[in-house]
Amino acid sequence: MRTGICVGLLGGSFNPAHGGHRRISLFARDALGLDEVWWLVSPGNPLKPAQGMAPLAARLAAATREARRAPIRATAIEAVLGTRYTIDTVRALKRRYPRNRFVWLMGADNLAQFHRWRAWREIARAMPIAVLARPGYDGAALASPAMAWLRRYRVPPASLRNGSKSGGKWSVPALVILRFDPDPRSATAIRRADPDWASGYSALSTRDPVTLRLVGAVREPTTP
């Protein structure tokens, strides 16, 4: 795996990953001049209920399939790092890949609740943040406590894109708002249409393209 590259980090449960994730990732990559986007498939989101969450191996397998033939890497690296909160993941990734430059990617729905994240200001001081528009959430995002603090650090996408091309350092905090035609697809709708979607990945094992570890097939617990 190359180092010294510009990487966008898109965190989430990816329960499951879908074409909307792919579309916003490729849009952000082009808009910001990134080399790759990593999908951080979370072992467990502290702000989301565990009920209805497919096993990590199934979610990673589905995300890897969705990311195929694109400059996107789906990874369960947070399970390897042992991190639960984004701030811990951010710090660990910067230590593990000191030559890479990272941008945190999030939807407007996450910006609306960003002030609830642990040490959210430290996340903003660690790497630039790019926010992607999401239908129905722009108003709440712009009125959020986090936006009130981040607004003073807003910069145009070109400032990150030019830095990506030149190899120069990005100043932080930095907030970029990316606007494009919204994508209506959602993991919630996919689960409603196919509640048993994860069973299609129960026999698969996946080589994590970032950690290179094999994430084993999902196995049903045996009855004692």
N, C-alpha and C positions, 0 to 999 in steps of 0.2 A: 504494500500500500504506500502511495506517495505521501511524503510529508512536505511541510512548507507550503501548504495550499490553503485556499480560502474555503471554509466550510460553513454552510448554513445548518443549524441544528433545529429540527422540528420535533418537539417532544409530544407524547400523547400515549393513550392506551391503544390506539389503532385496533379498535374492537368492532369491526375489522378495518384494515386499510382499504381505501377505495380510490377511484379515479379522481375525486376531488382533491385528495392529498397529493396525488401525483401532479395534478395541474397547478396547484398553488406552489408546489416545490420547484417545478420547472420555470414558472413565472418569476419567482423570487431569484432563482439562479441567474436568469437572463437580466433581470432588472438591476441586480447588485454585482454582477460580474463574478459570481462564485464559481469555484471549480466543481464542487459537489454539494449535495445536501444529504445529511444523515437523519434518518428517522429513528429517534430514540424511543423504542418500544418499551414502555414502562412496565416493570414488574408489578407495580401497584401505585395508583395515583391517590395521594392522601385526601384530595378534594372530591373523589368520586367513590361511590359505594362499590364494594367488592361483588355484590350480587349481580349476576348476569355477565360477569367478566370472564371471557374465555381464557384457557390456560396460555401462559406466555409462549410456549412452543408453537401453538396454533396461530397466535397473533403474529409471531415473527415469520412463520412460514407464509402466511397470507400476505404480509407486508413485503416480503422478499419477492413473491410472485408479482405483486402489483408494481414493484420498482424495477422489474427486469428491463433490460435494454435501455436504461436511462442512467444519467449520472447521479443516482440516488442509492444510498446504502441503508438498508434496514438493519438495525443492530439492537441487541439486548445488552449492551455494554453496562447499563446501570446495574444489572444483576451481578455482573463480574466485579464492578467497582464497589458494590454493596451500598450504594447511595439511595436515599429515599426522597430527598428534597432536591429541587433544581439547583439551589445554590451549592450543594455538595457535589452534584454532578458537574457543574460548571467548573468548580475549582479542580476537581479530579481530572477532567479532560484537559485543562490547561497545563496541569503538571505532567500528564501522560504524553501529550503531544505539544511540546513547547514551541515547535516551529510552525505549527498551524495557526491560522487566524480564524476565529469563530464569530459568527453572527447568530444571535438567538432569533428564531422565527416564531411568531405566534399569531393566532387569529384575533380579531377584535373582541371576540367573546372572552378570551383569556386576559386581554388588557383590562376589560371591565372589572375583573376580579384580581388583577395582578397585585393589588395592595394587600391581599390576603396571603400571598405567598411568603414563605419564610425568607427574611433578609432580601426582600425584593430590590431595595436600592443597591445592595451589593452586587446583585445580578447585573443591574444596569451599569454599574461601574466596572464590571469584569469584561463585558463585550457589548458591541452595538446590538440594538433590538430593532427588528423590522416587523411591523404589524401589518397583517393582510386583512383587507376588508372582508366582513362576513355579514350576510343578510340578517337584519334585525338587531344587530349588536353595535352598530356604529355610534348611535346616540349614547348608549350606556358607557361605551369605551371613552368617548370624548369628555363625558361628565365625571369620569372616575377619579378617585383620589390619586391614583398612580399617574394619570395623564396630567393632572394639575402640577405634579412635580416634574414629569418628563417633558412637558411642553417647551420648556426653555432650552432643551437640548435637541430639539427637532432639527434635522438636516435633510437636504434633498437626496434622493437615491444616488444621484451622480457623485456625491462626495464619497460614498462607499465604493461605487463602481470604479471610479478613478483610482482610489487607493488599492483596489484589488489588482488592477492592471499594472500599477507602478511598483507594487510590493511595499509601499510605504505603510507606516503605522496608522491605525484608526484611532482618533481621539474618542474617549468615552467619559461620561455617558453620551450616547448618541441614539436618537430615535428617528426611524424612517417609517413613513406611512406609505404603503403600496396599495394602489387602487386599480382594480381590474373588474371585468364582468364577473359578478358573483356566480359561484357554482352551487346549485341547490342540493347536491348529493350529500348524504350524511350517514354515518355509521348507525345511528338510531333507526333510520328508515330501513337500512339493510337488515338489521336484527329483527325488526318487526316482520319484514317480508320472509325472512328465513331464520327463525330462532335457532336452528340447529346447524348454522353455517360452519361452525368450527369442526364438526365431525368430518368434513371433507379433508381436513389436515391431520387427522388423528394418527395416520400411519406414516407421516412424514418426519424426517429429521432435516435440520437446516444448518449449514455452515455459516456462522456469523461472519459477514464480510469485513467487519472491523476488528473483532477480537480473534477471528479465525477459529473460534471454539465451535464444537458441534453441539447444537441445542437439540436434545433428543426428542423422539416422537412422543406424542401425548399418549399416556396409558391410563385406562380406567382402573380405579382402585379395586383390588380383589376383596371378596367377602371373607372375613376371618372365620 
